Amino acid sequence: MYSKKEYLKHLLLFILTLFTATLAGGEWLFGRSILGKEEHFLNWEYFIKSLHFSVPFIGILLIHELGHLFTSIYHKVRSSLPYFIPGWLGFLGAPSIGTFGAVIQVKSFINSRRKYFDIGIAGPLAGFVLAVGVLWYGFTHLPDADYIYQIHPEYLDPDFEGHSAEEGYINLEIGYNILFWGMEKMLADPDKMPVMSEIIHFPYLFAGYLALFFTALNLLPIGQLDGGHIIFGLFPKNHKMISLIAYTAFMFYAGLGLINPFQSVNELLIRIPLYIGFLYVCYRKVSLPNQTKWTIILCIVAVQYATVNVFPQVEGYSGWLLFGLLLGRLMGIEHPEVSGFKPLNRQRQVLGWIAILIFCICFMPQPFVIE
């Protein structure tokens, strides 16, 4: 089905991504390189230890993509082997996780709601099962509480008051989701459980957390994401409206607080036009009348402004705005149509609702806060 050249190309990309994820894992796990200390991650011993992060993390991504691939093969839909995208930024002194993800490319036309659904849901379900297993192992095999002092011996200094940006340190605060919180409470020894800002030093917890993050992103019920395929199958007549509402809610939360009444007039005169222009770029490809697009955009900005005025402490997560731009401009928020509105059978409907539940327990309102 695939040529030797294709197998070799995809295998090399996979190996390179595993390598870059190992380098990135070494930086996070041991606080080296990007944190301005000795580059121990280049030491063979530290490289091997870093595989405890990269192997489960890249393994989960692989299982996710193989779920899509094998289901495509089952339905006789032509698709590529998984493309793994290496993405280590340590040479720039910037934090990274070693990869920009993995994708498969569908190469044949699909005119079946059932095939779209099956291919879309197979990846997240397969990856989710493995991610839960990795987290289960991570929570039940936590090292002793003094493990963190091997990485941060400065914590033993009674006069230590925390690192500063001037010292080259990056503080990454990890946000909770329902599943991670629940597994922690059920499985972890409270005396060994690290605070969320130290999760990056625990390879299986960090790998599992990232896997849940990517699972939630893929299951957003928007456009041609896996979640969009699922909604397309479950709600054949209403999927466009659901996708538009989900995208608008996503963008509303992402930009909440960017425009607020506590900013000066001069600042607002700059921010408001730029923000409105950004939103228009995001919505430009939506197949709605231009007047409707402008109405949605202006309503988003007005309601955000009013919400912050009434609840000053409310704040969204601006980190989602880039992903919202990618969705709106590159991937699109509308799913291609197929002929007919034949509903899915009962088994697929149950799986679809399970996937929606997985999205709800995996989604993180503020996944990463970097200082």
N, C-alpha and C positions, 0 to 999 in steps of 0.2 A: 504493500500500500504506500509506503514511503521509501524514498531512495536512500542509499547509504550516505550520500552527501547530506541529506536532511537529518538523518539520525546523528551524524557527526556534528553538524552545526548546533543542533539543539542540546546535545550532550555537552559540548564545550561551553555553551551559555550556562547550562545548569552547574557545571563544575566551577566556572568562574564566579557565578552568583554565590555558591556555597563558600567559596574562598573569601569573597568580599564581605559576606555576612559574618564569617568567622573573625575577620579583622575588626569589623564594627562591634561584634560581640565582645571582643577583648577590650575595646575601649570602654564599653559600658560596664562590663562585669568587674574589671579591675581598676577602673579609673585612670587609664593611661592614655597617652598621646594627646587627645583633644583636651585633656585636663592639665596639660603642661608638665607631666611628670616623665619618668623614664619610659621609653617605648617598649615595655615588657611584652606587649602583644606580638612583637616580632620574635621574641624568644620562643623556641620550639615548645617548651613546657607550657607557656601561657597560650600558645596557639592551640595545643591539644585540649587544654581546659576550656577554651572558647568554643570548641565544637559542641559542648553541652548546651550552648545556646543555638548555634547555627543549624545543627542537624535536626532538632525538633522543629525549629521555626521554618526552615526551608522544606522540611519533610511535610509539614502541614500544608504549605502552599502547593507542593507537588501533588499530594492526595486530592486537594481541591481541584486542581487542573485536570488530573486524571479522571476524576468523577465526570467532568464535562466531556473529556475526550472519549472515554469508554461508552458513555451514553450516546454521543454523536455516532460512534461506530455502530452501536446497536441499532440506531435508527437510520443507518446508511446515509448520514449527512457528512459530506466531505469537510474536514477541518484539519488544521495544522497540528503538529506536536506542540506541547507547551513551550512558549517563549519566556525564558527567565531573563529578567533585566537587572544586571548588576548595578549597584549604586553606592559604592563606598566613597565618602567625601572627606575621609580623614586627612588626605594630602592637602586639603584646603583649610584644615583646622576646624571643620564644621561637623556637628553630630549627624549620624545617619544610622540606618539599620542594615546597610549593606545591600539593599535591593529596592527597586521601584515596583516590585511585584512580578506577577507572571500572568500571561494571557494565552488563549488559543484563538486562532483566527478561523471562523467559519467560512468555507469557500464555496458553498453551494446554497441555492435559494431554498428557504424553508417556507412551506405553505401549509403549516400544521400548527394549530394552537397547542396540541398535545406534545409535539416534539420540542417546541420552544420551552414549554413548561418542564419537561423531563430533563433537557440539557441544562436549563437554568438552575434547577433545584438540586441536581446531583452534586455539583461542586461544593456549595455551602454545607450541605448535610454531611458529606464525607469529611470535609475539613473540620467541621464542628465536632464530630465524634472524636477525632484524633486530638483536637485542641483540649477537649474536656479531659481526655486521658493524660495529656501532658501536664495540665494543671493539677489533676488529682495526684500525680506523682510528685509534683513540685510542692504541694501543700503538705503531703504526708512524709516527705523526706527533707524537711528543712534542716539546715546545719545548726549547730549550737549557736546560742545568742551571741557569743563572743566572735563569731565568724566575721562580723562587720568590722571589727577592730583590725583584722588582717588587711583590710582594704583601706580603712581610714584610722590608722593608729592615732591620729591627732585627736580623735574623739575621747581618748583616755586623758587628755590634758584638761584638768579642771578649769583652766582659764580659756578654753576654746569656746568661741562664740559663733562659729559658723564661717564658711568660706564666702569670699566676695568675688564679684566678677573681675575685679582688678587682678586677682590671683590666678585667673584663667579657669576658674571652676564654673561648671554649668550645673544648675539645679533643675532637675526634671521632676516635676510633680505629676504623678500618675493619678488619673481620675478613676473612680469606681464605676462599675456597672453592676446590675443586679446579680448576674451569675458569679462574677469574681467575688463579690461581697458575700454571697451565700456560701460558696465553697470555702472561703476563708473561715467563716464562722463555724461551719460543720467539720472541717478537716484539720485546720492548722492548730498547732500548739501555740496558745497566746504568748507564751514566754519566748518563743522562737520567731514569731511572725514579725517581719520588719515593717517599719512605717512605709507608706506608699512612695515616698521620695527615694527609698533605698531598694525598691523592687528591681531596679536596673542591674543590681549586683547578684541577683538570684536567677540563674539562666533559665530554668524551666518555668518559673513564674512569669518572667519577662517574655519568653517565647510564647507562652500560652496567652498572655495578655494581648500581645501584638496580633496573634491569630484571631482572637475575639474581635479586635478592632477591625481587621480586614473583613471578617465575616459580616460584621454589622454594615460596613460600607457597601459590600456586595449585595446585601439584602435590602438596601434602601428601595422602597417601592416606586422607583423612578426610571423612566425610559427603558434602555436596553441593559441596565444592570441586571444581575440575577434576580433581584427582588422585583424588577420591572417585568421580567419574563413570568414570574409567579403570579403577579397581579394580572397580567395579560391573560393568563389561563383561567384564573379564578373569576374574574369579572370581565367577560368578553365585551360587554356593551358600555362599561363605565371606566375602563382602565385609563383612558386619556384624562378624564377628570380627576381620577385618583392620583395619577402621576403629577398633574399640574398642582393639585392641592398639596401633595407631599413636598414637592419642590419649593413651593411658595412658603410653606411652614419651615422648611429647612433653611431657606435664605433669610426668613424673618428672624429666626433664632440666631443664625450666624452673625448677622449685623446688628443685633440688639445692643444698644449702648454706643455705637459709633457716632450717632447723631443724638445729642441730648441738650436740654435747656441750660445745663451748667457750663457750657462752652461759651466763649466770648462771641460777639456778633461777627467780628472779623474772621474768627476760626470757622464759624458756621457758614459764612459766605464762601469759603473755600471748600469745606467738607461736603456740603449738601449737593452742589452741582457734580462734584467728582463721584460721589456715592450714587447719585441718580444715574449718571452716565454709566457707571459700572454695572448697575442692575439692568440697564437697558441692553448692554452688551450680552449679559447672561440670558435675557429673555428674547433676544432678537430672532432666534431661529424657531421660536414657538409659532405654530400655525394658528395665530389669533389675529384679529384686526388690530392694526397699530394703536387705535384708540383704546382698545381693551388692555393691551400691554402697558400703555402709559397709566391707565387707571390702576392696574395691579401694582405697578412700581410706586406710584405716588401714595397709594394706600399703605403699602409696606412701610415707607419712610414716615408717614404721618402717624401710624399706629405705634411704630417703634418709639418715636419722639414722645408721644403721649404716655406710653407705658413707662418709660424711664422717668417722666415727670411725676407720675403718681407713685411709682415704686423705684426710688433712686438706687437701691441696692441691686436691682435686677441687671444682669449682664449676660450676653450671649457668648459665643466662642468664635472670634473672628478667624481662627484657623480653618474653619469650615468654608470660608468664602472662596478660597482657591479651588477647592474641590467642587463647589457650586459653579464656579466659572468653567471648569473642565466639563462638568455635566451639561451645562447650558450650551456651550460653544462647540465642543468636540463630539461628545457622545449623544447629545440631544436628550430631551426629556419626553419624547414621544416614541412609542413602540410601532414598528411597521405592522401593517394590518395583514391578515390572511383572509381567505374566503370562508364564510360561514361563521356561525356563533355556537357551534356544538359545545355543550358544557363538558367539563372534565368528569371522569367517573368518580365514585365516592372515595376510593383509595387515594387518588391524586388530590382531591379536595382536602382530605385529612392531612396529607403531607404538606399541602400549601399552607394550611393554618398553623401547622407545627413550625414551618419556616418563619411565619410572621411572629410567632411566639419567641423563636430563637432570636430574631432581630430585636424584639423588645427587651430581652434579658441581656443582650450583648452590646446594645448601643450605649455609647458613653457621651454624655453631653459635653464634657470637657476632658478629652482623652489625655492631652499632653499640655502642660503649662511649663514653658522653659524660661528660666531666669538666668 
